[in-house]
Amino acid sequence: MIGGGPGAFIGDVHRRAMRMDGLATLVAGSFSSDPDTSRAFAAELGVERAYGSFEEMAEAEAAREDGIDVVSIVTPNWLHTPAAMAFIERGISVVCDKPLATTLEDAEALVRAVHEHGVTFALTHNYTGYPLVKQARALVEAGELGEIRKVVAEYSQGWLATPVEREGSKQAAWRTDPKKAGAGALGDIGSHAENLAMYVTGLHLDRLCADVRTFVEGRAVDDDANILVRYEGGAGGVIHCSQIAAGRENDLSLRVSGTKGSLTWNQETPNELVFNPLEGQERVYRRGHADLSDAARHATRLPPGHPEAFNEAFANVYSNALRTIAARAAGEEPDPLDLDFPTVEDGARGVHFILTALESGEQEAWVDASYEPPSAGHGA
């Protein structure tokens, strides 16, 4: 692991996710930019090999006969590219937090490097790991909604409604520093909303018009955005993200409407998916039942009535990626269900979306949002 040291919420989440299904052991890490802190934290975790920097770790692990198979990158955004590249170029697979990078140039360089070096790269857009998100995708793919007409994705939080970055919040400080985060709300949570909509519907952006705002005085990044989108093929949509919605927690929701029906899913009540057909009774899908899609059942651990949520969804991204890495290491084809995780190409699309929305906000105009990454696929 790179990053995820003392006080890093997301580091703990990644560590729980990687070990939930017993598929990986954390044996090495550079957990802090301060070498002494990194080594002390490694000792707390019982991690065998502690390093003072990701460069040192990449070089040393690549040279070991028993070196790591995969690295988990949970640093602030600006370090994603150099850290990931250090391992990709040495043939080590990567699981990386989102967004992929802070510039499109860096994102595309990572896409090319993944294919050049034949590694597996997973991006932790963790909301794609929920069983009923996978069920929603299966309903769309099966034509249950008909032709998609409207997509509404919203992610609202209130934790940055006041200038907490100036009041000692370490997590807020780097997320509101444009040099470390790139974008603000668009990069932190807007990217999740856009990715969730793309994952479920399979639709790619064509054009968008964004109203991007900064409400907290003195803040250097965006903290609210409302985006009208048009998708390839003609569907329309709205993507909304806000970190100044006072009192809101992690209100990520998705509504998709087609010619034959609509579906609704909310991350704060993740074990239910509502489907409303054009004709007939409302259907409510619940996690754990046998009538769900193969992908939804593949992502389920517990019987009905025992809720699964955030940590398990994160673990589904990890476990699918880890099984894929293990299969390829053994010279085998991965199970198609295990290939269901966000890729480096998805990451490049996300970076393009963030930067296009910022551009539109500056111009106060519709802009071209179409994009195709340099290459496609799940690594080698």
Buried (B, 14 or more C-beta within 10 A) or exposed (E): BBBBBEEBEBBEBBBBBBBBBEBBEBBBBBBBBEBEBBBBBBEEBEBEBBBBBBEBBBEBBBEEEEBBBBBBBBBBBBBBBBBBBBBBBBEBBBBBBBBBBBEBEBBBBBBBBBBEBEBBBBBBBBBBBBBBBBBBBBBBBEEBBBEBBBBBBBBBBBBBBBBBBEEEBEBBBBBBBBEBBBBBBBBBBBBBBBBBBBBBBEBBBBBBBBBBBBEBEEBEBBBBBBBBBBBEEEBBBBBBBBBBBEEBEBBBBBBBBBEEBBBBBBBEEBBEBBBBBEEEEEBEBBBBBEEBBEBBBBBBBEEEEEEBBBBBBBBBBBBBBBBBBBBBEEEEEBEEBBBBBBBBBBBBBBBBBBBBBBBBBEEEEBBEBEBEBBBEEBBE
